Structure formats: structure tokens, C-alpha cells
């Protein structure tokens, strides 16, 4: 064996020993020092679900469960760390969207089968006091894998799969009508995250066709009816989730179909500095997850721990909470 070969072999061995040492140190870290903690698991393990918070509780519905598309509707109470089963959504859907406003939980769109061939335009409202669902005006067209958020009592829907999916739609519960004549999302995409901060709609990440995962942050101002571009998300991804804590948008989870992996990277956007920062990662990387913020904590719920079609083999009911203690 030549000296050059021996030198290369020694280099590889040293590198492997170093990686093993680093892994061992990471594995030996005290888990009590993590800014994340686990809460009671969701009763129905699922992915591609939707969640919204209302009056101190988190409502979770729809998704892909072990037995197929589900209509399961469950509520989590952070004060008691307990889940409650509620009247199911009138139809089973996955890749739907949820938002809360006007003392209601609103649900829109989604796929109705596991072949991803049937997209619905139906929309629903749940009244927690009456414990009853009611159908509201249909979306202007079918949508799935879209984003939805509430601003000043109105619902904003953007992105996803379906006809003219770049169009921004606004629903006013007072008139029970959708307004589809609004400025289009500049970067067409699906599997994005949508969040409201300072009265503006933020569309984050996602993917589109051959372009794959996207890092775009685009911000819609209802006062002017225009979009502006923000700094790109550091980790381009789709199937992610977002929440607002202390005036920052936090993003985690997601997947890459081309790489066949899920993401645990946790990044936060500060609108004051217009910059992103990396924070302690989600302990269990997953995609197709949902989240909501209650009492200064971000509850990240469900999802699949493996990307793409392997979602069906990796459904979770995990609830991981950030920060583990209030700041």
C-alpha cells in the first residue's frame, strides 16, 4: 500500500472519529436545557392538517391519518395539557387551511381523496359555543395546499393548488361574500406558510413545479392592496408552519421532495431589522404539520417525519412547544 493511500485512509478515519465525537456530545446534551418541550400528544396522528387558536384553545382538523383522509376535529387546552374530541368536520379533507376570527374557526378547501385528484372549494365555520359546523360561501374556485389567515375580521386566502392559485381572495363574514379582485401573489406557490404580523399578510416559502422549494417572503398590505418583497427565508422549504412570538415570525418544519428529507430548522423574522435569525431547531423534523400560539408559547403539532409518499408511514401526533418556559 502506497504512502499516499495510507495518508488518505488516516484522514478519513480522523474525520469519522471527529464526527462520532461531535455526535456523541450532541446526544449527551442535557435535554432539560432545550428551549423546546413536549406536550400531550394529539389523539389522531396525522399530517397535512390545519390548526387555529381561539380563546386559549387550539383547534385541529382534517389531514391524512392512518386510515386515510380524516374529518377528525380535536381541541387542545394548554392550561390542562389535555385534548378533547369535538364534532367532526362535515367532510374529510387534507391539505386544508384554518383561521380563527369573529369567535369562529374557519376551514377552507383541501383534497378530498388520497389520489390528490379532487380539490374542493367548500368552506366551513365552527361555533365553539354551539359546538356546531355551518357551511359558508364556497371559495371562488377549488384550492388545496394553500394558506389562510385573518385580518380585522376578514379571511385572506392565497397560494395553493387550483385555478388561478396566485390570486388573493378575501372573505367578509358580514356580507358572506368572497372578493377575488385583489393583487395576485407575486411568486406562485403551494405548500406555503401564511402569517399575519402588524396587520400585514406574510407569505413564506412553499414550492412550485420544476422550481422546487422556494425561499420567498412576500408581504401584502391591506391598506394599499400591494405586495412587497422581504428577505428570503434562509432555508427554502415547503410544507412548513409559522407562528408569531414577541413580534417575530417563527418558521419551522417542512420538506424537500428532491432531497427526500424533512426539516427541523427553526428561523425567526424580525420586521424591525428586516432580517432572519437561526434558533434552536425543532426536536423532531417533520412536514405537513400545523401550529398555533397561545400564552406566549408556540405549539407545533402533528405532521409526517418522512418526506413525500413516506408521509403515510411516518404520521405523528407529536406536540412540541417553544419556548419550554415563557420568556
C-alpha positions as MATLAB code, in Angstrom:
seq = 'XXXXXXXXXXXXXXXXXXXXXXXXXXXXXXXXXXXXXXXXXXXXXXXXXXXXXXXXXXXXXXXXXXXXXXXXXXXXXXXXXXXXXXXXXXXXXXXXXXXXXXXXXXXXXXXXXXXXXXXXXXXXXXXXXXXXXXXXXXXXXXXXXXXXXXXXXXXXXXXXXXXXXXXXXXXXXXXXXXXXXXXXXXXXXXXXXXXXXXXXXXXXXXXXXXXXXXXXXXXXXXXXXXXXXXXXXXXXXXXXXXXXXXXXXXXXXXXXXXXXXXXXXXXXXXXXXXXXXXXXXXXXXXXXXXXXXXXXXXXXXXXXXXXXXXXXXXXXXXXXXXXXXXX';
ca = [
       0.000    0.000    0.000;
       1.431    3.366   -1.011;
       2.122    6.176    1.398;
      -0.454    8.390   -0.368;
      -3.169    5.777    0.168;
      -2.240    5.431    3.831;
      -2.411    9.202    4.292;
      -5.863    9.336    2.709;
      -7.081    6.449    4.870;
      -5.779    8.167    8.011;
      -7.534   11.397    7.030;
     -10.858    9.574    6.561;
     -10.510    7.768    9.925;
      -9.740   11.016   11.767;
     -12.752   12.691   10.145;
     -15.026    9.812   11.121;
     -13.758    9.859   14.699;
     -14.348   13.614   14.866;
     -17.929   13.253   13.580;
     -18.573   10.458   16.081;
     -17.244   12.661   18.871;
     -19.434   15.593   17.839;
     -22.491   13.356   17.582;
     -21.762   11.904   20.996;
     -21.502   15.359   22.530;
     -24.800   16.408   20.970;
     -26.519   13.229   22.125;
     -25.173   13.705   25.634;
     -26.598   17.206   25.997;
     -29.000   17.627   28.883;
     -32.489   17.648   27.300;
     -33.740   19.837   30.145;
     -31.662   22.678   28.666;
     -33.565   22.628   25.371;
     -35.863   25.590   24.691;
     -38.387   23.034   23.386;
     -40.528   20.616   25.374;
     -43.191   18.054   24.593;
     -46.857   18.384   25.478;
     -49.639   15.786   25.437;
     -49.770   14.148   22.003;
     -52.668   14.744   19.642;
     -55.083   11.752   19.804;
     -55.258   11.397   15.998;
     -51.789   11.102   14.470;
     -51.880   12.866   11.095;
     -50.170   15.033    8.536;
     -51.370   17.781    6.158;
     -53.752   19.033    8.853;
     -54.776   22.566    9.848;
     -54.901   24.374   13.195;
     -56.081   27.672   14.659;
     -56.202   29.150   18.156;
     -59.298   30.722   19.699;
     -59.945   31.790   23.307;
     -56.911   29.983   24.687;
     -57.522   26.646   22.936;
     -56.020   25.145   19.778;
     -58.400   23.540   17.293;
     -57.018   20.932   14.888;
     -58.868   19.327   11.998;
     -58.544   17.312    8.806;
     -55.431   15.722    7.397;
     -54.101   12.336    6.370;
     -54.442    9.771    9.135;
     -53.582    6.091    9.375;
     -56.898    5.034    7.838;
     -56.933    7.701    5.122;
     -58.330   11.216    4.805;
     -59.842   12.273    8.113;
     -62.544   14.641    9.355;
     -61.340   14.342   12.968;
     -61.680   17.595   14.921;
     -59.866   17.919   18.241;
     -59.129   20.758   20.656;
     -56.099   21.155   22.901;
     -56.143   23.155   26.126;
     -52.618   24.281   27.093;
     -53.809   25.125   30.611;
     -54.664   21.483   31.357;
     -52.438   19.789   28.733;
     -55.455   17.796   27.577;
     -57.206   17.089   24.286;
     -60.949   16.940   23.629;
     -62.730   15.225   20.747;
     -65.218   17.534   19.023;
     -67.894   17.104   16.317;
     -66.029   16.126   13.140;
     -65.703   18.369   10.124;
     -68.659   17.609    7.806;
     -66.294   16.249    5.149;
     -62.912   14.563    5.323;
     -60.181   16.689    3.715;
     -56.424   17.103    3.809;
     -54.155   19.976    2.732;
     -56.859   22.350    4.015;
     -56.419   25.730    5.717;
     -57.744   27.111    9.007;
     -58.030   30.502   10.707;
     -59.922   31.964   13.660;
     -61.872   35.224   13.821;
     -65.280   36.505   14.947;
     -65.476   33.720   17.579;
     -65.422   31.067   14.853;
     -62.960   28.558   13.426;
     -62.956   28.759    9.630;
     -61.896   25.936    7.292;
     -61.387   26.206    3.526;
     -60.534   23.911    0.641;
     -58.349   20.827    0.621;
     -58.148   17.495   -1.173;
     -60.987   15.035   -0.612;
     -59.123   11.874   -1.659;
     -55.672   10.361   -1.331;
     -55.076   10.464   -5.090;
     -54.779   14.274   -4.915;
     -57.215   14.415   -7.838;
     -60.237   16.020   -6.173;
     -59.854   19.538   -4.795;
     -62.783   21.189   -3.029;
     -63.987   24.791   -2.871;
     -66.189   24.211    0.161;
     -65.721   26.295    3.305;
     -66.975   25.850    6.858;
     -67.326   27.734   10.139;
     -67.357   26.146   13.584;
     -69.067   27.778   16.567;
     -67.383   26.544   19.778;
     -70.298   27.627   21.959;
     -72.943   25.842   19.914;
     -70.483   23.026   19.072;
     -71.813   23.090   15.529;
     -70.469   23.386   11.986;
     -72.102   25.540    9.316;
     -71.267   25.754    5.634;
     -70.345   29.221    4.365;
     -69.911   30.591    0.850;
     -67.664   28.443   -1.329;
     -64.242   29.654   -2.369;
     -64.271   31.264   -5.841;
     -62.560   28.078   -7.101;
     -61.160   24.863   -5.596;
     -57.932   25.199   -3.598;
     -55.619   22.871   -1.674;
     -52.196   23.245   -0.024;
     -52.973   26.953    0.329;
     -52.575   29.456    3.147;
     -55.215   31.373    5.080;
     -55.132   33.983    7.849;
     -57.490   36.511    9.433;
     -57.001   40.292    9.454;
     -59.548   42.563   11.143;
     -62.357   40.046   10.919;
     -61.781   39.023    7.296;
     -60.219   35.864    5.853;
     -57.328   36.069    3.391;
     -56.632   33.026    1.193;
     -53.607   32.792   -1.102;
     -51.417   30.264   -2.878;
     -52.024   26.545   -3.246;
     -53.169   24.196   -5.981;
     -56.145   25.073   -8.159;
     -57.263   27.506  -10.878;
     -55.547   30.914  -10.629;
     -53.942   29.884   -7.352;
     -51.811   33.027   -7.295;
     -54.973   35.103   -6.788;
     -55.621   36.582   -3.350;
     -59.187   36.030   -2.111;
     -60.791   37.878    0.801;
     -63.919   36.714    2.641;
     -66.076   39.085    4.657;
     -68.339   37.212    7.121;
     -70.557   40.302    7.368;
     -71.548   40.085    3.686;
     -70.882   36.342    3.304;
     -69.020   37.027    0.076;
     -65.563   36.435   -1.377;
     -63.694   39.245   -3.117;
     -61.448   37.751   -5.787;
     -60.376   41.009   -7.462;
     -57.203   41.543   -5.448;
     -53.493   41.799   -6.208;
     -52.020   38.407   -7.096;
     -49.254   36.769   -5.098;
     -46.044   37.685   -6.984;
     -44.468   34.227   -6.570;
     -46.927   31.460   -7.370;
     -46.580   28.552   -4.936;
     -48.231   25.837   -2.878;
     -47.426   24.245    0.499;
     -46.523   27.703    1.815;
     -46.955   29.223    5.271;
     -49.109   32.315    5.784;
     -48.932   34.507    8.882;
     -50.131   37.950    9.988;
     -47.807   40.437   11.672;
     -48.589   44.119   12.286;
     -51.739   43.854   10.191;
     -49.904   42.576    7.105;
     -50.112   39.174    5.429;
     -46.792   37.324    5.111;
     -46.471   34.508    2.540;
     -43.444   32.342    3.308;
     -41.660   29.541    1.457;
     -43.510   26.799   -0.402;
     -42.808   25.126   -3.733;
     -43.906   25.267   -7.347;
     -43.421   22.716  -10.132;
     -39.930   22.382  -11.543;
     -38.668   25.248   -9.387;
     -38.930   23.045   -6.306;
     -38.682   24.614   -2.884;
     -38.860   28.387   -2.617;
     -37.467   30.830   -0.058;
     -39.603   33.839   -0.967;
     -41.073   36.101    1.710;
     -43.755   38.375    0.250;
     -45.822   40.799    2.315;
     -49.318   42.087    1.497;
     -50.556   45.366    2.960;
     -54.389   45.505    3.020;
     -54.225   49.302    3.380;
     -52.542   49.742   -0.010;
     -53.525   46.491   -1.689;
     -49.910   45.847   -2.730;
     -47.216   43.221   -2.199;
     -43.592   43.897   -1.266;
     -40.634   41.524   -1.168;
     -38.917   40.720    2.117;
     -35.625   38.901    2.735;
     -35.606   35.291    1.648;
     -36.169   32.567    4.210;
     -32.688   31.139    4.930;
     -33.859   27.550    4.430;
     -36.011   27.107    1.317;
     -38.726   24.574    2.073;
     -42.349   23.558    1.629;
     -44.927   22.006    3.944;
     -43.684   24.285    6.740;
     -45.525   26.075    9.551;
     -45.271   29.517   11.155;
     -46.297   31.422   14.281;
     -45.809   34.871   15.830;
     -43.945   35.288   19.123;
     -42.815   38.611   20.602;
     -43.239   40.465   17.323;
     -41.253   37.923   15.291;
     -42.451   35.348   12.760;
     -41.106   31.911   13.648;
     -40.867   29.223   10.961;
     -40.051   25.538   11.301;
     -40.605   22.134    9.712;
     -41.020   21.398    6.030;
     -39.703   19.017    3.421;
     -37.648   18.719    0.259;
     -39.059   16.259   -2.264;
     -35.855   16.327   -4.338;
     -33.666   15.561   -1.321;
     -36.175   13.214    0.309;
     -35.795   14.856    3.709;
     -37.692   16.811    6.322;
     -36.512   19.968    8.063;
     -36.173   20.874   11.713;
     -34.529   24.250   11.082;
     -36.138   27.000   13.143;
     -35.792   30.542   11.829;
     -37.318   33.823   13.004;
     -38.008   37.006   11.053;
     -37.654   40.393   12.754;
     -39.587   43.093   10.862;
     -37.688   45.834   12.699;
     -34.326   44.758   11.271;
     -35.777   43.017    8.215;
     -33.596   40.005    8.944;
     -33.882   36.301    9.715;
     -32.093   34.563   12.589;
     -31.471   30.869   13.235;
     -32.780   29.488   16.545;
     -32.838   26.105   18.294;
     -34.234   23.569   15.847;
     -37.471   21.625   16.127;
     -36.525   18.440   18.034;
     -38.444   16.186   15.629;
     -38.117   17.314   11.981;
     -41.395   16.886   10.075;
     -43.554   18.382    7.358;
     -47.284   18.810    6.751;
     -47.511   19.980   10.349;
     -49.660   22.697   11.925;
     -49.099   25.166   14.737;
     -50.646   27.897   16.857;
     -49.524   30.354   19.541;
     -51.241   30.540   22.928;
     -49.982   32.349   26.013;
     -46.611   33.244   24.545;
     -45.827   29.666   23.504;
     -45.762   28.143   20.044;
     -47.360   24.695   19.788;
     -46.119   22.700   16.779;
     -48.455   19.802   16.067;
     -48.508   16.571   14.058;
     -47.010   16.107   10.616;
     -45.026   13.386    8.894;
     -41.426   12.719    9.879;
     -40.536   11.438    6.394;
     -40.911   13.311    3.118;
     -43.218   12.771    0.168;
     -45.048    9.443   -0.121;
     -43.280    8.185    3.007;
     -45.568   10.539    4.946;
     -48.096    7.700    5.113;
     -45.578    5.600    7.060;
     -44.470    8.348    9.445;
     -47.587   10.102   10.764;
     -47.207   11.688   14.187;
     -49.349   13.189   16.902;
     -46.382   14.998   18.421;
     -46.821   18.355   20.108;
     -43.568   20.243   20.637;
     -43.638   23.609   22.368;
     -41.365   26.647   22.079;
     -40.208   28.153   24.327;
     -40.378   25.472   27.012;
     -40.782   28.272   29.560;
     -42.294   31.695   28.903;
     -39.759   34.370   28.086;
];
